[in-house]
Amino acid sequence: GQQLNQSPQSMFIQEGEDVSMNCTSSSIFNTWLWYKQDPGEGPVLLIALYKAGELTSNGRLTAQFGITRKDSFLNISASIPSDVGIYFCAGQGGTSYGKLTFGQGTILTVHP
Amino acid sequence: NAGVTQTPKFQVLKTGQSMTLQCAQDMNHEYMSWYRQDPGMGLRLIHYSVGAGITDQGEVPNGYNVSRSTTEDFPLRLLSAAPSQTSVYFCASSYFYRGEKETQYFGPGTRLLVL
């Protein structure tokens, strides 16, 4: 089946620093989604990408859909304490509508 | 819109008991899915539905049943709970934009402990 490798597994940064995380897939995806999960909550959609090469921003967040359609990255600029949480990438490929494959998550800790 | 709602929020079961996790969405989304989340493993797909009356298995379907009689509801049934089913369960619904694009929205989760 499809597999996603997300890295890094965890990050410890100072407030104000930029953050970068990425996901790579063993197969091609048609859609890449980036989610953030706060403790005790469900994942919340941050950015959705639908086209190879697409670069999309949402405030301080920027994500890109890789040209090969097998990877995606998420950047967070000027991190703040409320950025703390777990970030997940998810991909959907082929005609697998309704089925997402998730990365293992990146745990982000921001020190004030 | 309430979005995706799940009940209960917490549940403790004994091995062998059965229960149903409820999921409802009010966004008229066609697709609904159930995931389980275990530490260090991200979210894994249990079952999903592409419309009322249509369901299919995901990555980890064993021990779970689903049905979809209406667009709004997608309950997940544990027929005989096992400790390995201790997890956090998330329901999600999704729509298609221009027939090509998918965005999934998640409920708040149900935390299940099987003793």
Interface residues (C-beta under 8 A of the other chain):
Chain A: G1 L4 Q6 N30 T31 L33 Y35 G40 E41 G42 P43 V44 L45 A48 Y50 F88 A90 Q92 Y97 G98 K99 L100 T101 F102 G103 Q104 G105
Chain B: V4 Y31 M32 S33 Y35 G40 M41 G42 L43 R44 L45 Y48 S49 V50 G58 E59 F90 A92 S94 F96 E100 K101 E102 T103 Q104 Y105 F106 G107 P108 G109
